[in-house]
Amino acid sequence: MIKMLLPYFFISILALISCQEPNTPVEDKKPNIILIFADDLGYGDLSCYGHPTIQTPRLDKMAQEGIKLTSFYVAAPVCTPSRAALMTGRYPIRIGQPGNLGPDSPGGLSRDERTLGEALKEVGYRTAAYGKWHLGAVPGYLPTDRGFDEYLGILYSNDMMPPWVNTERPLHLYRNIEPTDEQPVDQTTLTRRYTDAAIEFIRKPSEQPFFIYLPHSMPHLPIHASNEFKGTSAGGDYGDVIEEMDANVGRILDVLREDGLEENTLVIFTSDNGPWRNMPPRMYNTEPVEKWHAGTTGALFGAKATSYEGGQRVPAIVRWPGKIPKEQISSALCTTMDLHVTILGLAGAKPAPKVLDGKDIWALLTENGSSPHQYFYYCLGTNVEGIRDQEWKLRISSYSDGWTSPELKTGDEPVLTQLFHLRNDPYERFDLADKYPEHVQRLSIEMLRFAEEIGADHY
């Protein structure tokens, strides 16, 4: 009888074992990632960053539901190098991309560099890019050549056409690798069409996680808003553009909630550089551009294409319900290059076997952590023009930059050396270089060391 019951006994034991929890934890599901990158949006352009007339209720709510970063920097104050740094996690001078590409540029972001799209695709992500690319406009350098399954957008800035730029190449709206027949491009509908494409991609049936890179063409000049938003903002024409962008961010957040995806989706909103307050006459001498169509840095000094705070410090909001605590505001120093490294870590992707200048800021986002950076370097073109630590900023540049502080006078000196205490004076109003020469010396030594490391110029 015992012999007859033994098989049943072992079967029961095996069944019991199979019901037990595994000894090792099950790997968390890879998060979906949506990275929204505005073009030339200034630090002071959102109501949650202090704009007095432009209303951005959806981004304000997104900030309340996650974290608002107030010392967030781009790696360069102009379009192409800023985007190259985001895609690679490396300073643009280090990767040989210090300046902007144009419609007739022969190449693009070096093929030796791995983009964020390529890294995520390697670990099983569906990938898409919708918007302004500006990392190469010829075969081999298009978004679908650099890790993105789908693309809809314009390949460079929306002013890179006559009468603003001397080129014979028309501004085209591309779908994947081919230009569409739309000519001229209806820029009034771009913000909505990019968002429509992103929503369609989110809702495609798939078991794979997704990565959507959404680099809006707006509010780069010339600005355009749809009929639905034109003339509706108390912030004027520029406010119409920003409020339309805000509403379309809200559409994406609504879809995530409706489809039960928001608790497994990281959403990031930021800008590629500061506003074009210092645009050249070629831009506003021709309709429909006006001088006041550019955004604002708020109280920060400077603008796009300068190494002052207004050129490189931008708004940044990060949201992931259940993972990133609500109602956080952090003044810890962090950068777009950090987004690259942090996203790789969350997705389980290995970093490229190269020097990465970005750091993982997950603890900063979730645990009120401190900045992982000892220094941040301000790069403009092939020059390193500045350096900051947690408190002090040293800036050494040419007098000819057009943005020297109003209280300073130009002279015969070849360069301008300025020292600011960013905790007490984030607006760069008070130059302390003469008062604290020891900080000038300390930071200049480190700036020179870094410039030599990456092969940059310096003053």
N, C-alpha and C positions, 0 to 999 in steps of 0.2 A: 504493500500500500504506500509506504514511504517513497519507494522508487518511482511509483506512478505519479506522486505529487511533486517530485523534484523539478521537473520541467516548468510547471506552473509557478513554483516558488521563484525560480530564476527569472521568469518572464515578469513577475510582479516587481522584483527588485530593479530590473532594467527600466520598467515603466516609471518607477518611483524616481530613479536617478534622472531620467529624461525630463522630469518636471521641475528639477531644481534650477535655481538661478545660476548662470555661468560664473566662474570665479573671476574672469576678467570683464570689465565693463564693456558694453557694446559701444562702438564708435558713434558719436553724434552724427546726425545727418548733416551733410555739407550745406552751408547756408546759401541762399540766393543772394546776389549782390547787385545793387543798382547804384551807379556812380553818376551823379548829375553835375555837370561842369559848365557853369555859365561863362560867357565870354566878355571880359572887361567889366564885370560887375564889381562895384566898389565896396569897400568896407562899410560904408554908411548907407547903402542902398535899400536895406530891408528895415521894416518897422521894428523888428526885434533887435536890430543893431542901431536904432535911434533915428531913423529917417522921420522927419516931422509930417510929411504929407503922403508919401507912398505907403500903401497898406498891403501887407503880405500875411494875411491871417493863416494860410495853410503852412507856410514856413515857420511862422511864429509858434503855431501849435506843434509842429514837428520838433522845434527846439524844446518846447515844454515836455514833450514825450521822450526826449533823449538828452543830448548834451550839446551845448553851444560853446564853441571854442573861440576865444578872444585873442589868442596869440598864435594864430595859424598862418603859416607862410607858404608861398609858392617859391620854387627854386630859381625862378627868373621872372622879371617884371614884363615880359613880352610873350606872345602866344606860343610859337613853336618850341622854344627851349623849355618853357613851363610844362607843356604837354609831354615832351620827351622825358622830362624828369619824372612825371607821374607814371608814365608807361614803363619806365625802367628802374625807378627807385634810386637814380644816380644824378648827381649834379650835371647839368647840360654841357659844361665845358669838358668834363671828364669823358663824355661820350661823343665829343666832336660835333655838338649841335648847339652852338652858342647864340645863333641868330635866327631870324625868321626865314622861312621858305616862301617863295613866291610862285605865281602861276607857271612860270617858265623854268623853275629850278629843275635840274636834271635828275636829282636823286631824292633822298629822304632820310629818315631815321636809319642809322646804320643797321645792316642786316646781321651784324655781329652782336647786336643787342636783342635781348628777349623781352617782348612786350608783356604787359599784364594779361592781354587776351591770349597770347600764346601759352603763358604759364598756366592759366586756368583751363584752357582747352586740353592741356596735357593730363589734367587730373579729372576729366570727365564732364566739364561744363559745356553747356550750350552758350554760345557767345554772340553778342550783337553790338553794333555801334550805330548810333543814329545822331547825326549832327555834323559839326565842323571837325574835320580830321587834322589837317595842317601838319602832317608828318610825312608828306610825300604825295605827289599828284601824278605819278607815272607808274606803269606796270612794275610790279615787284615791291612797291612801297604802299600800295593801297590797303585799306583796312582788312579786306578779305585775304590779302597776302600776309598779314601780320597777326593772325590768330582769331579773326572774327568771322563767324559763319555768315552773317548778314550785314549789310551796310545800306543806309539811306542818308544822304546829306551832301553838303558842299565840301570840296577837298581843301579849301583854304578860307581866309577871311572874306566876308561878304562885300568888302570894299575893293577887293583885288580885281577890278575891272574898270574900263573907262567910265566916267572921266577921272576917277580918283587915282588909278594906277595905269601906267603906260604898258599895256599888254594887248596882244591881238587874240588872246585866248578868252573866249566867253566864260562867264560864270555859269557852270552847269550844276544841276542837281543830279547826283549819281545814285544809281541803284546797283549795289554790288560793284561790278567792274565797268559798267557802261553808263554813259551820260544819258539822261532821259531827253525826250524831245521838248521839254518845257523850256521855252526861251522867249523873253527873259524869265528867270526864276521868280515865282511869286513869293517874295520873302515875307509878305504879310501873314502867310499861313504856315510858315516853317515850324514855329514853336508847337502848334497843334499837331502838325503832321508827324513830327519826330515823336511826339507823345503817343499818337495813335499807333505808330509802328511799335513802340515799346510795349504798349498794352497788348497788341496782337501777339507779340513774342512771348509775353508772360503767360498768355492764355493758350498757347500751343500745347496740346497734350504731350507730355513727356515725363519720364521718370528721372531725367537728369536735372541737376541744379542749373540755374542760369546766371549769367553775368551780362548785364546791360550797361554799356558805356554811353551816356547821353550828354554829349558836349553841345549844348545849344549854340546856335549862331548869334543869338541876341545876348546882351544888348550892345554888341559891337556896332559901331557906326558903319553904314547908315541904319538907323533903327527903324523897325517896322512892327506894327501891331495889326491884328485882324480887325475887321469891322465890328466884331462883338465887343472889343475892348477899346477901340479908338475913341478918344475923347471922354473916357469914363473916370480917369484918375485925377485926384486933386494934385497929383505930382506932375501934371502936364504930359507931353508926348512920351518922355522917358518913363514916367510913372505908368503909363498904359502898357508899355513893354514889360516892365517888371511885374506888374500885377497879373498880366497874362501868363507869364512864366510861373508865378506863384500858383495860379489856379490849375495849371497843368501838372505841377508837382502834386497838388491835391488830388487830381484825377488818378495818378499812379497809386498814391497811398490808399485811395478808396478801393481800387481794384484789388490791391493786396488784402485789404480787410474783407471785402466781399467774397474773395476766393479762398479765404482761410490761409493766406500765405504770410501775413505780416509778422508772425512770431518766428518765422524761419527766414526772414529777409532783412539784410543789412542795407539801409538806404543812407547815402551820403550826398550832401549838397554843398558845393563850394564854387569858387571862381578861379580862372586861370591867371589873373593878375588884376591890378587896380584899374581905375577908370581912366579913359583917355582925355583927361582935362587939358592936357598939353598938346592936343592934336595940331598938326601943321595946317597952314592956310589952305593947302590943296584939298582938305576935307570939307571945310565950311564955306569955301568960296563958290560952291556948287550946290544948288538945291538937290535934295530936300534937307541937307544937314545944317543944323544951327549949332552955335557954340555951346548952348545949354542942353544939347542932346546927350552929352556924356554924363556919367554918374558922379557920385561923390565919395570921398574918403571919410566923410564925417569930420571929426576933429583931427584926424591924422594929416600929417604934412606929406606933400609929394603927389605923384600920379603914376600911371603906367609909364614904363620905360625909364623909371628912376629907381635908385636904391634907397630912397626914403621909405618910411613905413607905408605910406599910401600906395606905393608901387607894388609891394610884395606881401603886405599883411591883408588877408581877405577874410570874408565871413566863411564859416564852416559849421555845418550842423550834421550830427550823426545820430541815427535812430535805429534801434532794434528792440522792439518790445519784448520784455522778459529777459533780455541779456544786458542791455545798457540801461542803467537806472534813469528814472525820469528827473526832470527839473534840475539838471546839472549845468553849471557854468564853470569852465576851466580857463585860467589864464596861463596854463603850462605851455611852454614852447613846443610846437610840433609843426609838421610840414606835409605837403602832398606826397613827398617821397616816403613818409611814414605810412601813408595809406597803402602804398604799394606793398610794403613789407608786411603790414598787419593783415591785409587781405590774403596774401599768400599763406600766412600762418593759419588763418581761419579755414581756408580751403584745403589745407593739407598739401600745398604745393611747395616744392623745394626752391629756395632762392637760387638765382643764377650764380654760377661759380665765379663771381666777380666782386669787387668792392661795392657794397651797397651803402649809400649814404643815408637811406631811411632806416628807421628803427621801429620795432614793434611797440605800438602804443595801446595795446589792448587793456593793460592795467590802468593806464591813464583814463581810458574811456569808461571803464567799468568799476574801478576801485578808487576813484579820486587820486590816482597815482601822480607822481611827479614826472617832469619831462626826462626822457632818456638821453637828451642832448646836453653836452657840455657847451657846444658852440653851434651857431648857425652862421653861414657865410652868404653874403649878398653878392650875387653874380649878375653882371650886366655886360652883354656881349662877351668878349674874351677876357674881361677884367673881373677880378674880385675887388669890389669897391667897399665892402664892409664886413663886419663881424659883430656878433652879439653873444653874450653869455646870458645868464638868468637875469642880470640887472643892467649891464653896461652895453652900449653899442658904440663902436668906432666906425666912422665913415671917412674914407679918403678918396676924393674924386677930383675931376677936372672942374675948374670954375665955369667952363663953357656948357655945363649941363642944363642951364636955364632954370634950375629949381633951387638955387641957394636960398637960405633963410632970409627973410626980408630985412632983418636987422644987421646982416653982414654986408660988407662992401667988397666988391671985387678989386683986386690989386694986381701987382706984378707977380705975385706968387704963382707958380705953375699948378699947384694943387690946393684943395681945400681940405683941411683936417678938422673933423668935428667929433665930439664925444658927448653922448647923451646918456642920462640915467633913465632907462625905460620904465622902471617901476614908478619913479616920481614924475617923469616927464615922457609919457608915451607919445606925445604930440611933437617931439623934437623942437621945442621952442627955445631951450636953453643949452647953449654950447659950453661944455665944461672942460674942454681940452686943455686950456691954460691952467685951470685949477687943479686938475688931477693928471699930471704928466705920467705918473706911474702906471695908470690904467691905459693911457695911450701907448706906452712902450710895451706893456704886457700883451695887449690885444694886437698891436701891429706885428709883433714877433710871430704870434700864432697865425695871423692872416697871411704873412709872407710864407710861412712854412706850408700852409695849405695851398697857396697859389703855386708854389714850386711842385708840390705833390701832384696836382692835376694839370700842370702845364699851362696855367693861366697867366695873364698879364696883371700888373698892379701898378699903382702910382707911387 
